[in-house]
Amino acid sequence: VVVPISEKLLLTIPETAALMSTTVFAVRELCRAGDLKYVPIGHAWRISPDAIRAYIRDQEQRKAA
């Protein structure tokens, strides 16, 4: 069963990069910097759609300030 990205609870880094229109490297850097929250599962990092929305909101607020 393939679940659409919009319904997934946790996304892979490549899925997150595609949604954010950026690179896998950039997503990893955001995670390492603590700007984008992630869930470590084994050696993999997973990112929730809510974490992506929170990151975008934070960036918008920083630009508005």
PDBQT receptor file of N, H, CA, C and O in Angstrom, charges set to zero:
ATOM      1  N   VAL A   1       0.842  -1.179   0.000  1.00  0.00    +0.000 N 
ATOM      2  CA  VAL A   1       0.000   0.000   0.000  1.00  0.00    +0.000 C 
ATOM      3  C   VAL A   1       0.887   1.242   0.000  1.00  0.00    +0.000 C 
ATOM      4  O   VAL A   1       1.761   1.384   0.855  1.00  0.00    +0.000 OA
ATOM      5  N   VAL A   2       0.669   2.114  -0.930  1.00  0.00    +0.000 N 
ATOM      6  H   VAL A   2      -0.041   1.999  -1.625  1.00  0.00    +0.000 HD
ATOM      7  CA  VAL A   2       1.428   3.359  -1.007  1.00  0.00    +0.000 C 
ATOM      8  C   VAL A   2       0.569   4.484  -0.443  1.00  0.00    +0.000 C 
ATOM      9  O   VAL A   2      -0.534   4.748  -0.922  1.00  0.00    +0.000 OA
ATOM     10  N   VAL A   3       1.099   5.136   0.581  1.00  0.00    +0.000 N 
ATOM     11  H   VAL A   3       1.995   4.921   0.970  1.00  0.00    +0.000 HD
ATOM     12  CA  VAL A   3       0.378   6.230   1.229  1.00  0.00    +0.000 C 
ATOM     13  C   VAL A   3       0.857   7.542   0.617  1.00  0.00    +0.000 C 
ATOM     14  O   VAL A   3       2.063   7.778   0.541  1.00  0.00    +0.000 OA
ATOM     15  N   PRO A   4      -0.058   8.393   0.181  1.00  0.00    +0.000 N 
ATOM     16  CA  PRO A   4       0.352   9.690  -0.370  1.00  0.00    +0.000 C 
ATOM     17  C   PRO A   4       1.134  10.490   0.665  1.00  0.00    +0.000 C 
ATOM     18  O   PRO A   4       0.864  10.393   1.862  1.00  0.00    +0.000 OA
ATOM     19  N   ILE A   5       2.098  11.279   0.208  1.00  0.00    +0.000 N 
ATOM     20  H   ILE A   5       2.318  11.358  -0.764  1.00  0.00    +0.000 HD
ATOM     21  CA  ILE A   5       2.929  12.065   1.117  1.00  0.00    +0.000 C 
ATOM     22  C   ILE A   5       2.078  12.924   2.043  1.00  0.00    +0.000 C 
ATOM     23  O   ILE A   5       2.415  13.082   3.216  1.00  0.00    +0.000 OA
ATOM     24  N   SER A   6       0.999  13.473   1.545  1.00  0.00    +0.000 N 
ATOM     25  H   SER A   6       0.725  13.345   0.591  1.00  0.00    +0.000 HD
ATOM     26  CA  SER A   6       0.165  14.355   2.356  1.00  0.00    +0.000 C 
ATOM     27  C   SER A   6      -0.480  13.642   3.536  1.00  0.00    +0.000 C 
ATOM     28  O   SER A   6      -0.954  14.300   4.462  1.00  0.00    +0.000 OA
ATOM     29  N   GLU A   7      -0.510  12.311   3.526  1.00  0.00    +0.000 N 
ATOM     30  H   GLU A   7      -0.125  11.776   2.774  1.00  0.00    +0.000 HD
ATOM     31  CA  GLU A   7      -1.128  11.557   4.608  1.00  0.00    +0.000 C 
ATOM     32  C   GLU A   7      -0.113  10.866   5.513  1.00  0.00    +0.000 C 
ATOM     33  O   GLU A   7      -0.500  10.257   6.510  1.00  0.00    +0.000 OA
ATOM     34  N   LYS A   8       1.164  10.948   5.191  1.00  0.00    +0.000 N 
ATOM     35  H   LYS A   8       1.478  11.443   4.382  1.00  0.00    +0.000 HD
ATOM     36  CA  LYS A   8       2.185  10.290   5.996  1.00  0.00    +0.000 C 
ATOM     37  C   LYS A   8       2.414  11.059   7.295  1.00  0.00    +0.000 C 
ATOM     38  O   LYS A   8       2.340  12.287   7.325  1.00  0.00    +0.000 OA
ATOM     39  N   LEU A   9       2.690  10.324   8.359  1.00  0.00    +0.000 N 
ATOM     40  H   LEU A   9       2.750   9.326   8.335  1.00  0.00    +0.000 HD
ATOM     41  CA  LEU A   9       3.005  10.948   9.634  1.00  0.00    +0.000 C 
ATOM     42  C   LEU A   9       4.451  11.419   9.687  1.00  0.00    +0.000 C 
ATOM     43  O   LEU A   9       4.756  12.459  10.272  1.00  0.00    +0.000 OA
ATOM     44  N   LEU A  10       5.332  10.647   9.074  1.00  0.00    +0.000 N 
ATOM     45  H   LEU A  10       5.084   9.803   8.600  1.00  0.00    +0.000 HD
ATOM     46  CA  LEU A  10       6.748  10.996   9.031  1.00  0.00    +0.000 C 
ATOM     47  C   LEU A  10       7.281  10.811   7.619  1.00  0.00    +0.000 C 
ATOM     48  O   LEU A  10       6.969   9.832   6.941  1.00  0.00    +0.000 OA
ATOM     49  N   LEU A  11       8.086  11.767   7.192  1.00  0.00    +0.000 N 
ATOM     50  H   LEU A  11       8.339  12.563   7.743  1.00  0.00    +0.000 HD
ATOM     51  CA  LEU A  11       8.638  11.759   5.840  1.00  0.00    +0.000 C 
ATOM     52  C   LEU A  11      10.133  11.477   5.878  1.00  0.00    +0.000 C 
ATOM     53  O   LEU A  11      10.809  11.791   6.858  1.00  0.00    +0.000 OA
ATOM     54  N   THR A  12      10.636  10.891   4.819  1.00  0.00    +0.000 N 
ATOM     55  H   THR A  12      10.087  10.636   4.022  1.00  0.00    +0.000 HD
ATOM     56  CA  THR A  12      12.071  10.711   4.677  1.00  0.00    +0.000 C 
ATOM     57  C   THR A  12      12.702  12.053   4.316  1.00  0.00    +0.000 C 
ATOM     58  O   THR A  12      12.007  13.009   3.971  1.00  0.00    +0.000 OA
ATOM     59  N   ILE A  13      14.011  12.106   4.400  1.00  0.00    +0.000 N 
ATOM     60  H   ILE A  13      14.576  11.330   4.681  1.00  0.00    +0.000 HD
ATOM     61  CA  ILE A  13      14.705  13.345   4.021  1.00  0.00    +0.000 C 
ATOM     62  C   ILE A  13      14.503  13.665   2.543  1.00  0.00    +0.000 C 
ATOM     63  O   ILE A  13      14.249  14.825   2.219  1.00  0.00    +0.000 OA
ATOM     64  N   PRO A  14      14.601  12.695   1.626  1.00  0.00    +0.000 N 
ATOM     65  CA  PRO A  14      14.329  13.031   0.216  1.00  0.00    +0.000 C 
ATOM     66  C   PRO A  14      12.895  13.530  -0.015  1.00  0.00    +0.000 C 
ATOM     67  O   PRO A  14      12.683  14.445  -0.811  1.00  0.00    +0.000 OA
ATOM     68  N   GLU A  15      11.917  12.941   0.668  1.00  0.00    +0.000 N 
ATOM     69  H   GLU A  15      12.089  12.197   1.315  1.00  0.00    +0.000 HD
ATOM     70  CA  GLU A  15      10.531  13.412   0.534  1.00  0.00    +0.000 C 
ATOM     71  C   GLU A  15      10.404  14.838   1.058  1.00  0.00    +0.000 C 
ATOM     72  O   GLU A  15       9.730  15.673   0.456  1.00  0.00    +0.000 OA
ATOM     73  N   THR A  16      11.059  15.107   2.187  1.00  0.00    +0.000 N 
ATOM     74  H   THR A  16      11.607  14.429   2.676  1.00  0.00    +0.000 HD
ATOM     75  CA  THR A  16      11.030  16.454   2.762  1.00  0.00    +0.000 C 
ATOM     76  C   THR A  16      11.679  17.454   1.813  1.00  0.00    +0.000 C 
ATOM     77  O   THR A  16      11.152  18.546   1.600  1.00  0.00    +0.000 OA
ATOM     78  N   ALA A  17      12.809  17.086   1.249  1.00  0.00    +0.000 N 
ATOM     79  H   ALA A  17      13.237  16.199   1.422  1.00  0.00    +0.000 HD
ATOM     80  CA  ALA A  17      13.494  17.971   0.306  1.00  0.00    +0.000 C 
ATOM     81  C   ALA A  17      12.598  18.291  -0.892  1.00  0.00    +0.000 C 
ATOM     82  O   ALA A  17      12.535  19.436  -1.339  1.00  0.00    +0.000 OA
ATOM     83  N   ALA A  18      11.916  17.285  -1.400  1.00  0.00    +0.000 N 
ATOM     84  H   ALA A  18      11.967  16.355  -1.036  1.00  0.00    +0.000 HD
ATOM     85  CA  ALA A  18      11.021  17.506  -2.538  1.00  0.00    +0.000 C 
ATOM     86  C   ALA A  18       9.881  18.442  -2.151  1.00  0.00    +0.000 C 
ATOM     87  O   ALA A  18       9.542  19.347  -2.913  1.00  0.00    +0.000 OA
ATOM     88  N   LEU A  19       9.290  18.237  -0.986  1.00  0.00    +0.000 N 
ATOM     89  H   LEU A  19       9.565  17.501  -0.367  1.00  0.00    +0.000 HD
ATOM     90  CA  LEU A  19       8.189  19.104  -0.548  1.00  0.00    +0.000 C 
ATOM     91  C   LEU A  19       8.638  20.546  -0.341  1.00  0.00    +0.000 C 
ATOM     92  O   LEU A  19       7.890  21.488  -0.603  1.00  0.00    +0.000 OA
ATOM     93  N   MET A  20       9.875  20.699   0.134  1.00  0.00    +0.000 N 
ATOM     94  H   MET A  20      10.482  19.933   0.346  1.00  0.00    +0.000 HD
ATOM     95  CA  MET A  20      10.385  22.038   0.421  1.00  0.00    +0.000 C 
ATOM     96  C   MET A  20      11.095  22.663  -0.783  1.00  0.00    +0.000 C 
ATOM     97  O   MET A  20      11.605  23.779  -0.693  1.00  0.00    +0.000 OA
ATOM     98  N   SER A  21      11.126  21.955  -1.891  1.00  0.00    +0.000 N 
ATOM     99  H   SER A  21      10.711  21.048  -1.965  1.00  0.00    +0.000 HD
ATOM    100  CA  SER A  21      11.793  22.433  -3.110  1.00  0.00    +0.000 C 
ATOM    101  C   SER A  21      13.251  22.794  -2.846  1.00  0.00    +0.000 C 
ATOM    102  O   SER A  21      13.732  23.854  -3.246  1.00  0.00    +0.000 OA
ATOM    103  N   THR A  22      13.931  21.888  -2.168  1.00  0.00    +0.000 N 
ATOM    104  H   THR A  22      13.540  21.027  -1.843  1.00  0.00    +0.000 HD
ATOM    105  CA  THR A  22      15.340  22.093  -1.882  1.00  0.00    +0.000 C 
ATOM    106  C   THR A  22      16.079  20.769  -2.011  1.00  0.00    +0.000 C 
ATOM    107  O   THR A  22      15.530  19.801  -2.536  1.00  0.00    +0.000 OA
ATOM    108  N   THR A  23      17.300  20.720  -1.544  1.00  0.00    +0.000 N 
ATOM    109  H   THR A  23      17.747  21.507  -1.117  1.00  0.00    +0.000 HD
ATOM    110  CA  THR A  23      18.110  19.513  -1.685  1.00  0.00    +0.000 C 
ATOM    111  C   THR A  23      18.122  18.688  -0.399  1.00  0.00    +0.000 C 
ATOM    112  O   THR A  23      17.797  19.180   0.682  1.00  0.00    +0.000 OA
ATOM    113  N   VAL A  24      18.501  17.441  -0.548  1.00  0.00    +0.000 N 
ATOM    114  H   VAL A  24      18.765  17.042  -1.426  1.00  0.00    +0.000 HD
ATOM    115  CA  VAL A  24      18.668  16.555   0.600  1.00  0.00    +0.000 C 
ATOM    116  C   VAL A  24      19.727  17.140   1.532  1.00  0.00    +0.000 C 
ATOM    117  O   VAL A  24      19.556  17.121   2.751  1.00  0.00    +0.000 OA
ATOM    118  N   PHE A  25      20.805  17.652   0.975  1.00  0.00    +0.000 N 
ATOM    119  H   PHE A  25      20.943  17.667  -0.015  1.00  0.00    +0.000 HD
ATOM    120  CA  PHE A  25      21.871  18.255   1.775  1.00  0.00    +0.000 C 
ATOM    121  C   PHE A  25      21.328  19.409   2.609  1.00  0.00    +0.000 C 
ATOM    122  O   PHE A  25      21.642  19.513   3.795  1.00  0.00    +0.000 OA
ATOM    123  N   ALA A  26      20.525  20.271   2.012  1.00  0.00    +0.000 N 
ATOM    124  H   ALA A  26      20.270  20.187   1.048  1.00  0.00    +0.000 HD
ATOM    125  CA  ALA A  26      19.976  21.427   2.739  1.00  0.00    +0.000 C 
ATOM    126  C   ALA A  26      19.075  20.975   3.890  1.00  0.00    +0.000 C 
ATOM    127  O   ALA A  26      19.117  21.562   4.971  1.00  0.00    +0.000 OA
ATOM    128  N   VAL A  27      18.265  19.947   3.671  1.00  0.00    +0.000 N 
ATOM    129  H   VAL A  27      18.231  19.470   2.793  1.00  0.00    +0.000 HD
ATOM    130  CA  VAL A  27      17.395  19.441   4.737  1.00  0.00    +0.000 C 
ATOM    131  C   VAL A  27      18.241  18.880   5.876  1.00  0.00    +0.000 C 
ATOM    132  O   VAL A  27      17.953  19.135   7.046  1.00  0.00    +0.000 OA
ATOM    133  N   ARG A  28      19.271  18.125   5.548  1.00  0.00    +0.000 N 
ATOM    134  H   ARG A  28      19.505  17.917   4.598  1.00  0.00    +0.000 HD
ATOM    135  CA  ARG A  28      20.155  17.580   6.593  1.00  0.00    +0.000 C 
ATOM    136  C   ARG A  28      20.816  18.697   7.389  1.00  0.00    +0.000 C 
ATOM    137  O   ARG A  28      20.937  18.603   8.610  1.00  0.00    +0.000 OA
ATOM    138  N   GLU A  29      21.239  19.744   6.708  1.00  0.00    +0.000 N 
ATOM    139  H   GLU A  29      21.140  19.821   5.715  1.00  0.00    +0.000 HD
ATOM    140  CA  GLU A  29      21.863  20.884   7.392  1.00  0.00    +0.000 C 
ATOM    141  C   GLU A  29      20.868  21.580   8.325  1.00  0.00    +0.000 C 
ATOM    142  O   GLU A  29      21.228  21.971   9.435  1.00  0.00    +0.000 OA
ATOM    143  N   LEU A  30      19.626  21.734   7.881  1.00  0.00    +0.000 N 
ATOM    144  H   LEU A  30      19.333  21.417   6.979  1.00  0.00    +0.000 HD
ATOM    145  CA  LEU A  30      18.602  22.339   8.734  1.00  0.00    +0.000 C 
ATOM    146  C   LEU A  30      18.369  21.490   9.985  1.00  0.00    +0.000 C 
ATOM    147  O   LEU A  30      18.194  22.026  11.079  1.00  0.00    +0.000 OA
ATOM    148  N   CYS A  31      18.367  20.181   9.823  1.00  0.00    +0.000 N 
ATOM    149  H   CYS A  31      18.509  19.745   8.934  1.00  0.00    +0.000 HD
ATOM    150  CA  CYS A  31      18.186  19.267  10.953  1.00  0.00    +0.000 C 
ATOM    151  C   CYS A  31      19.375  19.361  11.902  1.00  0.00    +0.000 C 
ATOM    152  O   CYS A  31      19.196  19.478  13.114  1.00  0.00    +0.000 OA
ATOM    153  N   ARG A  32      20.569  19.312  11.362  1.00  0.00    +0.000 N 
ATOM    154  H   ARG A  32      20.714  19.217  10.378  1.00  0.00    +0.000 HD
ATOM    155  CA  ARG A  32      21.778  19.385  12.199  1.00  0.00    +0.000 C 
ATOM    156  C   ARG A  32      21.849  20.687  12.979  1.00  0.00    +0.000 C 
ATOM    157  O   ARG A  32      22.300  20.703  14.124  1.00  0.00    +0.000 OA
ATOM    158  N   ALA A  33      21.407  21.775  12.368  1.00  0.00    +0.000 N 
ATOM    159  H   ALA A  33      21.040  21.762  11.438  1.00  0.00    +0.000 HD
ATOM    160  CA  ALA A  33      21.433  23.091  13.011  1.00  0.00    +0.000 C 
ATOM    161  C   ALA A  33      20.331  23.243  14.056  1.00  0.00    +0.000 C 
ATOM    162  O   ALA A  33      20.349  24.184  14.849  1.00  0.00    +0.000 OA
ATOM    163  N   GLY A  34      19.373  22.317  14.058  1.00  0.00    +0.000 N 
ATOM    164  H   GLY A  34      19.358  21.552  13.414  1.00  0.00    +0.000 HD
ATOM    165  CA  GLY A  34      18.259  22.415  15.004  1.00  0.00    +0.000 C 
ATOM    166  C   GLY A  34      17.120  23.281  14.509  1.00  0.00    +0.000 C 
ATOM    167  O   GLY A  34      16.178  23.558  15.251  1.00  0.00    +0.000 OA
ATOM    168  N   ASP A  35      17.199  23.710  13.263  1.00  0.00    +0.000 N 
ATOM    169  H   ASP A  35      17.965  23.486  12.660  1.00  0.00    +0.000 HD
ATOM    170  CA  ASP A  35      16.146  24.561  12.700  1.00  0.00    +0.000 C 
ATOM    171  C   ASP A  35      14.921  23.761  12.269  1.00  0.00    +0.000 C 
ATOM    172  O   ASP A  35      13.799  24.266  12.308  1.00  0.00    +0.000 OA
ATOM    173  N   LEU A  36      15.134  22.535  11.865  1.00  0.00    +0.000 N 
ATOM    174  H   LEU A  36      16.046  22.124  11.833  1.00  0.00    +0.000 HD
ATOM    175  CA  LEU A  36      14.053  21.653  11.422  1.00  0.00    +0.000 C 
ATOM    176  C   LEU A  36      14.061  20.427  12.329  1.00  0.00    +0.000 C 
ATOM    177  O   LEU A  36      15.029  19.666  12.353  1.00  0.00    +0.000 OA
ATOM    178  N   LYS A  37      12.981  20.246  13.069  1.00  0.00    +0.000 N 
ATOM    179  H   LYS A  37      12.195  20.863  13.050  1.00  0.00    +0.000 HD
ATOM    180  CA  LYS A  37      12.909  19.126  14.005  1.00  0.00    +0.000 C 
ATOM    181  C   LYS A  37      12.734  17.811  13.253  1.00  0.00    +0.000 C 
ATOM    182  O   LYS A  37      12.062  17.741  12.224  1.00  0.00    +0.000 OA
ATOM    183  N   TYR A  38      13.355  16.779  13.796  1.00  0.00    +0.000 N 
ATOM    184  H   TYR A  38      13.901  16.835  14.632  1.00  0.00    +0.000 HD
ATOM    185  CA  TYR A  38      13.266  15.457  13.179  1.00  0.00    +0.000 C 
ATOM    186  C   TYR A  38      13.173  14.391  14.258  1.00  0.00    +0.000 C 
ATOM    187  O   TYR A  38      13.436  14.651  15.432  1.00  0.00    +0.000 OA
ATOM    188  N   VAL A  39      12.796  13.193  13.846  1.00  0.00    +0.000 N 
ATOM    189  H   VAL A  39      12.583  12.982  12.893  1.00  0.00    +0.000 HD
ATOM    190  CA  VAL A  39      12.697  12.044  14.737  1.00  0.00    +0.000 C 
ATOM    191  C   VAL A  39      13.726  11.023  14.263  1.00  0.00    +0.000 C 
ATOM    192  O   VAL A  39      13.652  10.548  13.130  1.00  0.00    +0.000 OA
ATOM    193  N   PRO A  40      14.694  10.679  15.133  1.00  0.00    +0.000 N 
ATOM    194  CA  PRO A  40      15.645   9.645  14.726  1.00  0.00    +0.000 C 
ATOM    195  C   PRO A  40      15.016   8.260  14.900  1.00  0.00    +0.000 C 
ATOM    196  O   PRO A  40      14.517   7.929  15.975  1.00  0.00    +0.000 OA
ATOM    197  N   ILE A  41      15.043   7.478  13.863  1.00  0.00    +0.000 N 
ATOM    198  H   ILE A  41      15.448   7.747  12.989  1.00  0.00    +0.000 HD
ATOM    199  CA  ILE A  41      14.552   6.098  13.923  1.00  0.00    +0.000 C 
ATOM    200  C   ILE A  41      15.690   5.229  13.402  1.00  0.00    +0.000 C 
ATOM    201  O   ILE A  41      15.931   5.154  12.198  1.00  0.00    +0.000 OA
ATOM    202  N   GLY A  42      16.374   4.585  14.317  1.00  0.00    +0.000 N 
ATOM    203  H   GLY A  42      16.177   4.646  15.296  1.00  0.00    +0.000 HD
ATOM    204  CA  GLY A  42      17.572   3.855  13.936  1.00  0.00    +0.000 C 
ATOM    205  C   GLY A  42      18.592   4.844  13.418  1.00  0.00    +0.000 C 
ATOM    206  O   GLY A  42      18.898   5.829  14.090  1.00  0.00    +0.000 OA
ATOM    207  N   HIS A  43      19.123   4.597  12.233  1.00  0.00    +0.000 N 
ATOM    208  H   HIS A  43      18.875   3.797  11.687  1.00  0.00    +0.000 HD
ATOM    209  CA  HIS A  43      20.078   5.514  11.617  1.00  0.00    +0.000 C 
ATOM    210  C   HIS A  43      19.386   6.546  10.732  1.00  0.00    +0.000 C 
ATOM    211  O   HIS A  43      20.029   7.466  10.226  1.00  0.00    +0.000 OA
ATOM    212  N   ALA A  44      18.097   6.397  10.549  1.00  0.00    +0.000 N 
ATOM    213  H   ALA A  44      17.574   5.651  10.960  1.00  0.00    +0.000 HD
ATOM    214  CA  ALA A  44      17.358   7.303   9.658  1.00  0.00    +0.000 C 
ATOM    215  C   ALA A  44      16.754   8.464  10.443  1.00  0.00    +0.000 C 
ATOM    216  O   ALA A  44      16.451   8.344  11.630  1.00  0.00    +0.000 OA
ATOM    217  N   TRP A  45      16.588   9.578   9.757  1.00  0.00    +0.000 N 
ATOM    218  H   TRP A  45      16.833   9.675   8.792  1.00  0.00    +0.000 HD
ATOM    219  CA  TRP A  45      15.886  10.732  10.319  1.00  0.00    +0.000 C 
ATOM    220  C   TRP A  45      14.561  10.850   9.585  1.00  0.00    +0.000 C 
ATOM    221  O   TRP A  45      14.504  10.723   8.362  1.00  0.00    +0.000 OA
ATOM    222  N   ARG A  46      13.507  11.091  10.332  1.00  0.00    +0.000 N 
ATOM    223  H   ARG A  46      13.553  11.195  11.325  1.00  0.00    +0.000 HD
ATOM    224  CA  ARG A  46      12.186  11.300   9.746  1.00  0.00    +0.000 C 
ATOM    225  C   ARG A  46      11.664  12.653  10.201  1.00  0.00    +0.000 C 
ATOM    226  O   ARG A  46      11.925  13.088  11.322  1.00  0.00    +0.000 OA
ATOM    227  N   ILE A  47      10.933  13.305   9.330  1.00  0.00    +0.000 N 
ATOM    228  H   ILE A  47      10.721  12.952   8.419  1.00  0.00    +0.000 HD
ATOM    229  CA  ILE A  47      10.428  14.649   9.587  1.00  0.00    +0.000 C 
ATOM    230  C   ILE A  47       8.925  14.667   9.414  1.00  0.00    +0.000 C 
ATOM    231  O   ILE A  47       8.392  14.152   8.431  1.00  0.00    +0.000 OA
ATOM    232  N   SER A  48       8.248  15.265  10.378  1.00  0.00    +0.000 N 
ATOM    233  H   SER A  48       8.682  15.684  11.177  1.00  0.00    +0.000 HD
ATOM    234  CA  SER A  48       6.792  15.341  10.295  1.00  0.00    +0.000 C 
ATOM    235  C   SER A  48       6.381  16.543   9.450  1.00  0.00    +0.000 C 
ATOM    236  O   SER A  48       7.098  17.543   9.394  1.00  0.00    +0.000 OA
ATOM    237  N   PRO A  49       5.228  16.445   8.794  1.00  0.00    +0.000 N 
ATOM    238  CA  PRO A  49       4.719  17.609   8.063  1.00  0.00    +0.000 C 
ATOM    239  C   PRO A  49       4.533  18.816   8.980  1.00  0.00    +0.000 C 
ATOM    240  O   PRO A  49       4.705  19.955   8.544  1.00  0.00    +0.000 OA
ATOM    241  N   ASP A  50       4.183  18.578  10.248  1.00  0.00    +0.000 N 
ATOM    242  H   ASP A  50       4.043  17.653  10.601  1.00  0.00    +0.000 HD
ATOM    243  CA  ASP A  50       4.038  19.691  11.196  1.00  0.00    +0.000 C 
ATOM    244  C   ASP A  50       5.366  20.390  11.454  1.00  0.00    +0.000 C 
ATOM    245  O   ASP A  50       5.400  21.609  11.625  1.00  0.00    +0.000 OA
ATOM    246  N   ALA A  51       6.460  19.633  11.483  1.00  0.00    +0.000 N 
ATOM    247  H   ALA A  51       6.433  18.644  11.343  1.00  0.00    +0.000 HD
ATOM    248  CA  ALA A  51       7.785  20.234  11.672  1.00  0.00    +0.000 C 
ATOM    249  C   ALA A  51       8.147  21.119  10.481  1.00  0.00    +0.000 C 
ATOM    250  O   ALA A  51       8.762  22.173  10.644  1.00  0.00    +0.000 OA
ATOM    251  N   ILE A  52       7.764  20.685   9.296  1.00  0.00    +0.000 N 
ATOM    252  H   ILE A  52       7.264  19.829   9.163  1.00  0.00    +0.000 HD
ATOM    253  CA  ILE A  52       8.016  21.501   8.094  1.00  0.00    +0.000 C 
ATOM    254  C   ILE A  52       7.207  22.791   8.176  1.00  0.00    +0.000 C 
ATOM    255  O   ILE A  52       7.730  23.872   7.905  1.00  0.00    +0.000 OA
ATOM    256  N   ARG A  53       5.946  22.682   8.543  1.00  0.00    +0.000 N 
ATOM    257  H   ARG A  53       5.521  21.804   8.762  1.00  0.00    +0.000 HD
ATOM    258  CA  ARG A  53       5.098  23.879   8.672  1.00  0.00    +0.000 C 
ATOM    259  C   ARG A  53       5.659  24.833   9.731  1.00  0.00    +0.000 C 
ATOM    260  O   ARG A  53       5.678  26.047   9.525  1.00  0.00    +0.000 OA
ATOM    261  N   ALA A  54       6.118  24.285  10.869  1.00  0.00    +0.000 N 
ATOM    262  H   ALA A  54       6.103  23.300  11.036  1.00  0.00    +0.000 HD
ATOM    263  CA  ALA A  54       6.680  25.115  11.942  1.00  0.00    +0.000 C 
ATOM    264  C   ALA A  54       7.937  25.838  11.456  1.00  0.00    +0.000 C 
ATOM    265  O   ALA A  54       8.132  27.016  11.759  1.00  0.00    +0.000 OA
ATOM    266  N   TYR A  55       8.783  25.142  10.711  1.00  0.00    +0.000 N 
ATOM    267  H   TYR A  55       8.625  24.186  10.465  1.00  0.00    +0.000 HD
ATOM    268  CA  TYR A  55       9.989  25.768  10.173  1.00  0.00    +0.000 C 
ATOM    269  C   TYR A  55       9.623  26.924   9.236  1.00  0.00    +0.000 C 
ATOM    270  O   TYR A  55      10.219  27.999   9.309  1.00  0.00    +0.000 OA
ATOM    271  N   ILE A  56       8.659  26.703   8.374  1.00  0.00    +0.000 N 
ATOM    272  H   ILE A  56       8.174  25.830   8.316  1.00  0.00    +0.000 HD
ATOM    273  CA  ILE A  56       8.241  27.747   7.435  1.00  0.00    +0.000 C 
ATOM    274  C   ILE A  56       7.669  28.942   8.186  1.00  0.00    +0.000 C 
ATOM    275  O   ILE A  56       7.995  30.086   7.869  1.00  0.00    +0.000 OA
ATOM    276  N   ARG A  57       6.817  28.690   9.180  1.00  0.00    +0.000 N 
ATOM    277  H   ARG A  57       6.552  27.760   9.438  1.00  0.00    +0.000 HD
ATOM    278  CA  ARG A  57       6.258  29.784   9.993  1.00  0.00    +0.000 C 
ATOM    279  C   ARG A  57       7.370  30.585  10.661  1.00  0.00    +0.000 C 
ATOM    280  O   ARG A  57       7.349  31.815  10.642  1.00  0.00    +0.000 OA
ATOM    281  N   ASP A  58       8.344  29.886  11.253  1.00  0.00    +0.000 N 
ATOM    282  H   ASP A  58       8.361  28.886  11.268  1.00  0.00    +0.000 HD
ATOM    283  CA  ASP A  58       9.460  30.566  11.917  1.00  0.00    +0.000 C 
ATOM    284  C   ASP A  58      10.229  31.442  10.942  1.00  0.00    +0.000 C 
ATOM    285  O   ASP A  58      10.599  32.569  11.271  1.00  0.00    +0.000 OA
ATOM    286  N   GLN A  59      10.468  30.929   9.748  1.00  0.00    +0.000 N 
ATOM    287  H   GLN A  59      10.168  30.013   9.481  1.00  0.00    +0.000 HD
ATOM    288  CA  GLN A  59      11.209  31.698   8.743  1.00  0.00    +0.000 C 
ATOM    289  C   GLN A  59      10.408  32.930   8.301  1.00  0.00    +0.000 C 
ATOM    290  O   GLN A  59      10.968  34.009   8.112  1.00  0.00    +0.000 OA
ATOM    291  N   GLU A  60       9.102  32.754   8.142  1.00  0.00    +0.000 N 
ATOM    292  H   GLU A  60       8.647  31.877   8.296  1.00  0.00    +0.000 HD
ATOM    293  CA  GLU A  60       8.255  33.886   7.754  1.00  0.00    +0.000 C 
ATOM    294  C   GLU A  60       8.252  34.967   8.833  1.00  0.00    +0.000 C 
ATOM    295  O   GLU A  60       8.293  36.159   8.527  1.00  0.00    +0.000 OA
ATOM    296  N   GLN A  61       8.204  34.548  10.084  1.00  0.00    +0.000 N 
ATOM    297  H   GLN A  61       8.170  33.580  10.333  1.00  0.00    +0.000 HD
ATOM    298  CA  GLN A  61       8.201  35.510  11.191  1.00  0.00    +0.000 C 
ATOM    299  C   GLN A  61       9.522  36.237  11.298  1.00  0.00    +0.000 C 
ATOM    300  O   GLN A  61       9.546  37.428  11.609  1.00  0.00    +0.000 OA
ATOM    301  N   ARG A  62      10.633  35.541  11.045  1.00  0.00    +0.000 N 
ATOM    302  H   ARG A  62      10.614  34.573  10.793  1.00  0.00    +0.000 HD
ATOM    303  CA  ARG A  62      11.944  36.184  11.085  1.00  0.00    +0.000 C 
ATOM    304  C   ARG A  62      12.065  37.233   9.989  1.00  0.00    +0.000 C 
ATOM    305  O   ARG A  62      12.647  38.297  10.203  1.00  0.00    +0.000 OA
ATOM    306  N   LYS A  63      11.514  36.933   8.816  1.00  0.00    +0.000 N 
ATOM    307  H   LYS A  63      11.042  36.069   8.642  1.00  0.00    +0.000 HD
ATOM    308  CA  LYS A  63      11.582  37.890   7.698  1.00  0.00    +0.000 C 
ATOM    309  C   LYS A  63      10.691  39.093   7.961  1.00  0.00    +0.000 C 
ATOM    310  O   LYS A  63      11.006  40.203   7.531  1.00  0.00    +0.000 OA
ATOM    311  N   ALA A  64       9.575  38.883   8.667  1.00  0.00    +0.000 N 
ATOM    312  H   ALA A  64       9.319  37.982   9.017  1.00  0.00    +0.000 HD
ATOM    313  CA  ALA A  64       8.631  39.962   8.935  1.00  0.00    +0.000 C 
ATOM    314  C   ALA A  64       9.149  40.889  10.035  1.00  0.00    +0.000 C 
ATOM    315  O   ALA A  64       8.769  42.058  10.099  1.00  0.00    +0.000 OA
ATOM    316  N   ALA A  65      10.016  40.364  10.896  1.00  0.00    +0.000 N 
ATOM    317  H   ALA A  65      10.325  39.415  10.845  1.00  0.00    +0.000 HD
ATOM    318  CA  ALA A  65      10.513  41.168  12.041  1.00  0.00    +0.000 C 
ATOM    319  C   ALA A  65      11.588  42.152  11.644  1.00  0.00    +0.000 C 
ATOM    320  O   ALA A  65      12.095  42.888  12.491  1.00  0.00    +0.000 OA
TER     321      ALA A  65
